[in-house]
């Protein structure tokens, strides 16, 4: 992964953790002022900032299976069909869920 991609992923992970109530090292934030979002809520905020306001990179995605963040220009895959895209990190691309979704997408593409 390039340095820029490493930095994008690292900064996005810090934001993801912060939104879930974990202040970065060196920051003192009163507990009453710390956000405490669920992982899904935190990811929605990051997605919104990245896709609508471009305040964070839009190249970091969240795996639908394990929930880890990954840099989409360096790995992973997105199966985009149906109501929403399905994102998979490299590790989860080896699993049954990815194979099932890929087969569903192929069947959808064949009928289109």
Buried (B, 14 or more C-beta within 10 A) or exposed (E): EEEEBEEBBEEBBBBBBBBBEEBEEEEEEEEEEBBEBEEEEBBBBBBEBBEEEEEBBBBBBBBBBEEBBBBBBBBBBEBEBEEEEBBBBEBBBEEEBBEEBBEBBEEEEEEE
